[in-house]
Amino acid sequence: MSNIIAIVGAIIAVLLGLFGLEKRKNKKLAEKLEQQEEKIIVLEKQKEVYKANETVSKETNEKLQEVSDEQKKEEETIEQAESIEEVIDIANDIIAGFNRVPDKSSWK
């Protein structure tokens, strides 16, 4: 009878040991899962920032292209001018364009 109790006790001890090992494995897996979830959140935020930067960059490039095109037109107009007075008038128009205050709806 004592042998049976010893065997049952040994089986219970082995099962409790296995249960402890399994619990430790599960805890490590849970920690690893939390770390991966945090990395995913960081990557999603980086993706959002990248998209925002890409949009702003495209808008800036478009505006720079518009300014460049306008400058080329102004240069062509100046080159086509026949007298110094026309060049001065064109230059005054360009300067007047800088002095104009844009409407507040274009401010961001």
VOPAGU-2260 file (C-alpha; in pm, 1 decimal, decimal comma):
REM VOPAGU-2260
SITE   aa  ch    i         X         Y         Z
SITE  MET   A    0       0,0       0,0       0,0
SITE  SER   A    1     284,4     235,5      79,5
SITE  ASN   A    2     433,8     154,9    -261,4
SITE  ILE   A    3     111,9     261,8    -429,7
SITE  ILE   A    4     106,4     586,0    -230,7
SITE  ALA   A    5     471,2     648,2    -324,3
SITE  ILE   A    6     400,5     582,0    -691,9
SITE  VAL   A    7      91,5     807,7    -687,1
SITE  GLY   A    8     292,8    1074,9    -507,2
SITE  ALA   A    9     573,0    1045,8    -763,6
SITE  ILE   A   10     323,0    1070,9   -1050,1
SITE  ILE   A   11     164,8    1378,3    -892,5
SITE  ALA   A   12     509,9    1534,1    -841,5
SITE  VAL   A   13     602,2    1467,3   -1205,7
SITE  LEU   A   14     271,3    1611,3   -1325,6
SITE  LEU   A   15     315,7    1922,3   -1110,0
SITE  GLY   A   16     670,6    1961,2   -1245,4
SITE  LEU   A   17     546,6    1933,6   -1603,0
SITE  PHE   A   18     268,9    2178,3   -1524,8
SITE  GLY   A   19     526,3    2427,6   -1391,2
SITE  LEU   A   20     743,8    2391,3   -1702,0
SITE  GLU   A   21     442,7    2439,8   -1928,0
SITE  LYS   A   22     336,1    2744,3   -1729,4
SITE  ARG   A   23     684,6    2894,7   -1769,4
SITE  LYS   A   24     676,5    2829,4   -2146,2
SITE  ASN   A   25     337,0    2993,9   -2175,2
SITE  LYS   A   26     459,1    3297,4   -1980,7
SITE  LYS   A   27     759,8    3336,8   -2213,0
SITE  LEU   A   28     536,3    3303,3   -2517,1
SITE  ALA   A   29     299,5    3565,4   -2376,6
SITE  GLU   A   30     590,1    3806,9   -2321,6
SITE  LYS   A   31     716,3    3745,4   -2674,4
SITE  LEU   A   32     366,6    3805,5   -2811,4
SITE  GLU   A   33     341,8    4136,2   -2622,5
SITE  GLN   A   34     678,0    4247,4   -2764,4
SITE  GLN   A   35     565,9    4161,9   -3116,8
SITE  GLU   A   36     239,8    4351,6   -3067,7
SITE  GLU   A   37     438,0    4657,1   -2952,7
SITE  LYS   A   38     660,8    4629,9   -3259,9
SITE  ILE   A   39     351,8    4613,2   -3482,3
SITE  ILE   A   40     212,5    4928,3   -3322,3
SITE  VAL   A   41     542,7    5111,1   -3376,6
SITE  LEU   A   42     557,4    4995,1   -3739,2
SITE  GLU   A   43     199,7    5110,6   -3800,5
SITE  LYS   A   44     283,4    5454,0   -3659,9
SITE  GLN   A   45     594,1    5471,7   -3877,7
SITE  LYS   A   46     382,1    5379,3   -4178,1
SITE  GLU   A   47     137,5    5661,9   -4100,7
SITE  VAL   A   48     423,3    5910,3   -4064,0
SITE  TYR   A   49     575,2    5790,7   -4391,4
SITE  LYS   A   50     243,1    5837,1   -4573,0
SITE  ALA   A   51     201,5    6186,0   -4427,1
SITE  ASN   A   52     557,1    6277,5   -4528,2
SITE  GLU   A   53     498,3    6139,7   -4875,1
SITE  THR   A   54     183,1    6348,2   -4916,0
SITE  VAL   A   55     350,0    6665,5   -4792,4
SITE  SER   A   56     649,1    6599,5   -5016,3
SITE  LYS   A   57     427,1    6560,2   -5323,1
SITE  GLU   A   58     238,3    6879,2   -5243,1
SITE  THR   A   59     564,1    7067,7   -5190,5
SITE  ASN   A   60     708,2    6939,4   -5518,0
SITE  GLU   A   61     392,7    7045,3   -5702,6
SITE  LYS   A   62     409,1    7394,7   -5552,7
SITE  LEU   A   63     779,4    7423,0   -5634,7
SITE  GLN   A   64     705,2    7317,2   -5991,9
SITE  GLU   A   65     432,8    7583,7   -6016,0
SITE  VAL   A   66     676,0    7848,8   -5889,8
SITE  SER   A   67     942,0    7729,7   -6133,5
SITE  ASP   A   68     696,2    7743,0   -6424,3
SITE  GLU   A   69     586,2    8091,6   -6324,3
SITE  GLN   A   70     948,3    8204,5   -6301,0
SITE  LYS   A   71    1020,9    8069,5   -6650,3
SITE  LYS   A   72     722,3    8261,0   -6788,0
SITE  GLU   A   73     843,6    8579,3   -6622,0
SITE  GLU   A   74    1194,4    8528,0   -6761,0
SITE  GLU   A   75    1053,9    8477,5   -7110,3
SITE  THR   A   76     844,7    8793,8   -7074,8
SITE  ILE   A   77    1150,8    8990,9   -6966,8
SITE  GLU   A   78    1353,8    8853,5   -7258,8
SITE  GLN   A   79    1077,5    8954,4   -7501,4
SITE  ALA   A   80    1064,8    9307,9   -7366,1
SITE  GLU   A   81    1177,5    9564,9   -7621,1
SITE  SER   A   82    1270,9    9851,3   -7393,9
SITE  ILE   A   83    1409,0    9907,2   -7047,7
SITE  GLU   A   84    1076,4   10061,1   -6942,8
SITE  GLU   A   85     895,4    9735,4   -7023,1
SITE  VAL   A   86    1153,7    9540,8   -6819,5
SITE  ILE   A   87    1101,0    9779,3   -6527,4
SITE  ASP   A   88     720,4    9742,7   -6555,3
SITE  ILE   A   89     749,8    9362,9   -6557,4
SITE  ALA   A   90     985,5    9373,4   -6257,8
SITE  ASN   A   91     741,3    9601,5   -6073,7
SITE  ASP   A   92     457,6    9357,1   -6147,9
SITE  ILE   A   93     666,9    9072,5   -6006,4
SITE  ILE   A   94     743,7    9272,8   -5692,4
SITE  ALA   A   95     377,6    9370,7   -5658,7
SITE  GLY   A   96     294,3    8998,4   -5671,5
SITE  PHE   A   97     517,8    8938,4   -5370,3
SITE  ASN   A   98     351,5    9221,6   -5182,1
SITE  ARG   A   99       0,7    9081,4   -5223,8
SITE  VAL   A  100    -136,2    8916,9   -4912,3
SITE  PRO   A  101    -297,9    8581,7   -4993,5
SITE  ASP   A  102    -645,3    8516,9   -4861,3
SITE  LYS   A  103    -666,8    8330,4   -4533,3
SITE  SER   A  104    -838,3    8031,1   -4691,5
SITE  SER   A  105    -506,5    7930,9   -4851,5
SITE  TRP   A  106    -328,3    7927,1   -4514,5
SITE  LYS   A  107    -288,4    7588,7   -4354,1
